[in-house]
Amino acid sequence: MATAQLAATPRTGTGKGVARKMRAAGQIPGIIYGHAREPQALAINTRDFEKLLEHISAESTVIELAVGGKTSRTLIREIQRHPFKREYLHVDFQELVAGEMVSVRIPIVLVGIPEGVRLEGGVMDQTLRDLEIEVDPVNMPNHIDVNVENMKIGESVHVSDLTLPAGVTAITEGDTTIVVVSAPRAVIEEAAAPTAEGAEVAPAAEPEVIRAKKTEEETEEK
């Protein structure tokens, strides 16, 4: 389970005007909430938060959030961004409690190179890059490994094929495709080529008929 640290300070002011002044002063408005606590308004240093996001996966990293001398284990549940400026508007943190299941998205990591790619020149396409799971925070994995070494051309792996760690339940639908190995484009085009060549067979006989007529005409003239 990946963890990171971040500090925040309690705030009392609320509203759009207060939020604008905070952002102008280099702070991001935020809130922390959880099962056994009242929602608490926060102020987060903008630079500290930007540096944090450079090194973590925001959706699956446990943030040890220090507020007023107390540290809480949290997940970032929402980051609101300005529609066109490089500016963070608000951040939501959910406090984690051992034994209380939470839903979270975990990165999917492909392990190995498929046989169909190594030996047959196939192409691998990863169509799902993170998996939504339900898990006790104590058992939260950093990522989910998917071994693809034995995959051949035409084969695929779905969510239902995964062997998940103990205590982890997939929320993503079981028939969702994670990765597929396909034939290279050149092979697909070559397979379609006979149809195109077959279409040219009829016109190819046409010159012979023309030559035959010409021979008859030449015979009559002689």
C-alpha positions as CSV (number, residue, x, y, z in Angstrom):
1,M,0.0,0.0,0.0
2,A,1.5,3.3,-1.1
3,T,1.5,6.1,1.4
4,A,2.5,9.8,1.3
5,Q,2.5,12.7,3.8
6,L,0.8,16.1,3.6
7,A,0.1,18.9,6.0
8,A,-3.0,21.0,6.2
9,T,-4.4,23.7,8.6
10,P,-8.0,24.1,9.8
11,R,-10.0,27.0,8.4
12,T,-13.1,28.7,9.6
13,G,-14.1,30.9,6.7
14,T,-16.2,29.5,3.9
15,G,-17.7,30.8,0.7
16,K,-16.5,31.8,-2.8
17,G,-15.0,35.0,-1.6
18,V,-12.9,33.3,1.0
19,A,-11.9,30.6,-1.4
20,R,-10.6,33.1,-4.0
21,K,-8.5,34.9,-1.4
22,M,-7.0,31.6,-0.3
23,R,-6.0,30.6,-3.8
24,A,-4.5,34.1,-4.4
25,A,-2.5,33.6,-1.2
26,G,-1.1,30.2,-2.4
27,Q,-3.6,27.9,-0.6
28,I,-6.2,25.4,-1.8
29,P,-9.5,25.0,0.1
30,G,-10.2,21.5,1.2
31,I,-12.3,19.3,3.4
32,I,-11.8,16.1,5.4
33,Y,-14.7,13.8,6.3
34,G,-15.2,10.3,7.5
35,H,-17.5,7.8,9.2
36,A,-16.8,8.9,12.8
37,R,-16.0,12.6,12.4
38,E,-17.6,15.9,11.5
39,P,-16.5,17.3,8.1
40,Q,-13.7,19.8,8.7
41,A,-12.7,22.6,6.4
42,L,-9.0,22.8,5.5
43,A,-6.4,25.0,3.9
44,I,-3.6,23.2,1.9
45,N,-0.4,24.8,0.6
46,T,-0.6,24.8,-3.2
47,R,3.1,24.1,-3.8
48,D,3.1,21.2,-1.4
49,F,0.0,19.7,-3.0
50,E,1.5,20.1,-6.5
51,K,4.7,18.4,-5.5
52,L,2.7,15.6,-3.9
53,L,0.8,14.9,-7.2
54,E,4.0,14.7,-9.2
55,H,5.0,11.5,-7.3
56,I,1.8,9.6,-6.5
57,S,-1.3,8.1,-8.0
58,A,-3.9,10.3,-6.4
59,E,-6.7,7.8,-6.5
60,S,-4.9,4.9,-4.8
61,T,-2.3,6.4,-2.4
62,V,-3.1,6.7,1.3
63,I,-2.4,10.2,2.4
64,E,-1.2,10.6,6.0
65,L,-2.8,14.1,6.5
66,A,-1.6,16.1,9.4
67,V,-4.1,18.6,10.7
68,G,-3.7,20.6,13.9
69,G,-1.3,18.1,15.5
70,K,-3.3,15.0,14.6
71,T,-2.5,12.7,11.6
72,S,-5.3,10.9,9.8
73,R,-5.0,8.2,7.1
74,T,-7.0,9.4,4.1
75,L,-7.8,9.0,0.5
76,I,-8.2,11.9,-2.0
77,R,-11.7,11.5,-3.2
78,E,-12.0,14.5,-5.5
79,I,-9.8,17.2,-6.9
80,Q,-11.6,20.1,-8.5
81,R,-9.6,22.0,-11.2
82,H,-10.2,25.2,-13.0
83,P,-11.7,24.5,-16.5
84,F,-8.8,26.2,-18.3
85,K,-6.3,27.6,-15.8
86,R,-3.7,25.5,-14.1
87,E,-5.3,26.0,-10.8
88,Y,-6.7,23.7,-8.1
89,L,-10.1,24.8,-6.7
90,H,-10.8,22.3,-4.0
91,V,-9.7,18.9,-2.6
92,D,-11.8,16.3,-0.7
93,F,-10.2,13.8,1.7
94,Q,-11.9,10.8,3.2
95,E,-10.6,9.5,6.5
96,L,-9.9,5.7,6.5
97,V,-11.0,3.4,9.3
98,A,-9.7,-0.1,9.7
99,G,-12.4,-2.6,9.1
100,E,-14.5,-0.2,7.1
101,M,-14.5,-1.2,3.4
102,V,-13.8,1.5,0.8
103,S,-13.9,1.6,-3.0
104,V,-10.7,2.7,-4.8
105,R,-9.1,2.5,-8.2
106,I,-5.9,0.6,-8.4
107,P,-3.4,0.7,-11.3
108,I,-3.1,-2.5,-13.4
109,V,0.5,-3.5,-14.2
110,L,1.3,-5.9,-17.1
111,V,4.1,-8.3,-16.3
112,G,6.2,-9.8,-19.1
113,I,6.0,-9.8,-22.9
114,P,3.3,-11.9,-24.6
115,E,4.4,-15.0,-26.6
116,G,2.3,-13.7,-29.5
117,V,4.4,-10.5,-29.5
118,R,7.8,-12.1,-29.0
119,L,7.4,-15.0,-31.5
120,E,4.6,-14.1,-33.9
121,G,5.0,-10.3,-34.2
122,G,1.6,-9.6,-32.7
123,V,0.5,-6.3,-31.1
124,M,-0.5,-6.0,-27.5
125,D,-3.2,-3.4,-26.5
126,Q,-4.0,-2.6,-22.9
127,T,-7.6,-1.4,-22.8
128,L,-8.0,-1.1,-19.0
129,R,-5.4,0.6,-17.0
130,D,-6.9,0.7,-13.5
131,L,-9.3,-1.6,-11.6
132,E,-12.0,-0.4,-9.3
133,I,-12.0,-2.5,-6.1
134,E,-13.6,-2.7,-2.7
135,V,-11.1,-3.4,0.1
136,D,-10.3,-2.8,3.8
137,P,-7.7,0.0,3.9
138,V,-5.4,-2.4,5.8
139,N,-5.3,-4.7,2.8
140,M,-5.1,-2.1,0.1
141,P,-2.6,-3.1,-2.6
142,N,-0.4,-0.7,-4.5
143,H,-1.4,-2.2,-7.9
144,I,-2.7,-5.3,-9.5
145,D,-0.3,-7.5,-11.5
146,V,-1.4,-9.2,-14.7
147,N,1.0,-11.8,-16.2
148,V,0.7,-11.7,-20.0
149,E,3.8,-13.9,-20.9
150,N,1.8,-16.8,-22.2
151,M,-0.7,-14.8,-24.3
152,K,-0.9,-15.8,-28.0
153,I,-2.4,-13.9,-30.9
154,G,-6.2,-13.7,-30.6
155,E,-6.2,-14.1,-26.8
156,S,-7.4,-11.6,-24.2
157,V,-7.6,-11.2,-20.5
158,H,-10.7,-10.0,-18.7
159,V,-11.4,-8.8,-15.1
160,S,-13.0,-12.2,-14.3
161,D,-9.6,-13.9,-15.2
162,L,-7.8,-12.1,-12.4
163,T,-6.6,-13.7,-9.2
164,L,-7.0,-10.9,-6.6
165,P,-5.3,-10.6,-3.3
166,A,-7.2,-11.8,-0.2
167,G,-9.7,-9.2,1.0
168,V,-10.0,-7.5,-2.4
169,T,-13.2,-7.6,-4.5
170,A,-13.5,-6.3,-8.0
171,I,-16.2,-3.7,-8.7
172,T,-15.4,-3.4,-12.4
173,E,-17.6,-5.7,-14.5
174,G,-16.0,-9.2,-14.9
175,D,-16.4,-9.2,-18.7
176,T,-14.4,-6.0,-19.1
177,T,-11.3,-6.6,-21.3
178,I,-7.9,-5.7,-19.7
179,V,-5.5,-6.6,-22.5
180,V,-5.6,-8.2,-25.9
181,V,-3.0,-9.5,-28.4
182,S,-3.9,-9.0,-32.0
183,A,-2.3,-10.0,-35.3
184,P,-0.1,-7.2,-36.9
185,R,-1.8,-5.1,-39.5
186,A,0.3,-6.4,-42.3
187,V,-1.0,-9.9,-41.7
188,I,-4.6,-8.8,-41.7
189,E,-4.1,-6.9,-45.0
190,E,-2.4,-9.9,-46.5
191,A,-5.3,-12.2,-45.5
192,A,-7.7,-9.9,-47.2
193,A,-5.6,-9.7,-50.4
194,P,-7.0,-12.8,-52.3
195,T,-10.4,-11.3,-52.4
196,A,-9.1,-8.2,-54.2
197,E,-7.0,-10.3,-56.6
198,G,-10.0,-12.6,-57.3
199,A,-12.0,-9.5,-58.4
200,E,-9.4,-8.9,-61.1
201,V,-9.7,-12.3,-62.7
202,A,-12.7,-11.5,-64.9
203,P,-11.2,-8.3,-66.5
204,A,-7.9,-10.3,-67.1
205,A,-9.7,-12.6,-69.7
206,E,-11.1,-9.6,-71.6
207,P,-7.9,-9.0,-73.8
208,E,-8.0,-12.6,-75.0
209,V,-11.5,-12.1,-76.4
210,I,-10.5,-8.9,-78.1
211,R,-7.5,-10.6,-79.7
212,A,-9.6,-13.4,-80.9
213,K,-12.0,-11.1,-82.7
214,K,-9.1,-9.2,-84.2
215,T,-7.7,-12.4,-85.6
216,E,-11.1,-13.3,-87.3
217,E,-11.3,-9.8,-88.8
218,E,-7.8,-10.1,-90.2
219,T,-8.6,-13.5,-91.7
220,E,-11.7,-12.1,-93.5
221,E,-9.6,-9.2,-94.9
222,K,-7.0,-11.6,-96.3
